[in-house]
């Protein structure tokens, strides 16, 4: 099937990083396998951070090992620094998701480094990747966080975002991702910043990582589509949030995102019914955690036509 929009599931990483209850490794593995079986082609399965900081990811290597056995799945992991990248490479991930906050205050709180120090970490990772044979070399995503506003500093100048996007691209990123870490971005901002970054980095692939704090997550997806973005991060059940972004809530809901895109005539390659069923795995493993979203309450009658291939023209 031709895929019009790529969706990366980040729930096993972003969704779990602020949950103090440890999700059993077997449940994480079942979640990843079931979501891949539903047609999700890329999953960010963990973060390679010190377990003493986030105990949730103490089993990162084991989770990656199981995920690598899932046929057709691209296994991604967040790496906040060079040491994390070394561990992720040793575990055999397909993609390193590096994060650089464009807010100095957030960067210091999150990784204890300034944005420029983080850029140096990224450059060191690139240098290491160049020493690896092609078959062992994972993709490297240059992720910018707090792009659309910081809970500590407030508004971030567009010029700052563009400068670091260009720096990551020039350093050797395979793609650049813009993250609305605090979920305060609006559609006009999305269109403006995507266009500004695109004007400087050319045809390099871009993605959006959106949170739903102000309820504008899906509206921002549409704005991203209008600006030419065809890759989005999301989280099953809307789980997620940054420990160092006060007040920020979870990611956009994967199930709702799939429904909206498919309803617009954009193919994701994901079976929505099977995707919704994966929520049961999370609910059973984390019964005290709230899951969000709308489509799990019931799909409209016209959905049967969409599943049969009668898509309307894409917007």
Secondary structure as GFF3:
##gff-version 3
##sequence-region A 1 315
A	DSSP	beta_strand	6	9	.	.	.	ID=ss1
A	DSSP	pi_helix	11	15	.	.	.	ID=ss2
A	DSSP	alpha_helix	25	37	.	.	.	ID=ss3
A	DSSP	beta_strand	42	47	.	.	.	ID=ss4
A	DSSP	three_ten_helix	55	57	.	.	.	ID=ss5
A	DSSP	alpha_helix	60	67	.	.	.	ID=ss6
A	DSSP	beta_strand	74	79	.	.	.	ID=ss7
A	DSSP	alpha_helix	82	91	.	.	.	ID=ss8
A	DSSP	beta_strand	95	101	.	.	.	ID=ss9
A	DSSP	alpha_helix	104	111	.	.	.	ID=ss10
A	DSSP	alpha_helix	115	130	.	.	.	ID=ss11
A	DSSP	three_ten_helix	134	136	.	.	.	ID=ss12
A	DSSP	beta_strand	139	145	.	.	.	ID=ss13
A	DSSP	alpha_helix	158	171	.	.	.	ID=ss14
A	DSSP	beta_strand	175	180	.	.	.	ID=ss15
A	DSSP	alpha_helix	187	201	.	.	.	ID=ss16
A	DSSP	beta_strand	205	210	.	.	.	ID=ss17
A	DSSP	alpha_helix	217	226	.	.	.	ID=ss18
A	DSSP	beta_strand	231	234	.	.	.	ID=ss19
A	DSSP	three_ten_helix	236	238	.	.	.	ID=ss20
A	DSSP	alpha_helix	254	263	.	.	.	ID=ss21
A	DSSP	alpha_helix	272	277	.	.	.	ID=ss22
A	DSSP	alpha_helix	279	285	.	.	.	ID=ss23
A	DSSP	three_ten_helix	295	297	.	.	.	ID=ss24
A	DSSP	alpha_helix	303	307	.	.	.	ID=ss25
###
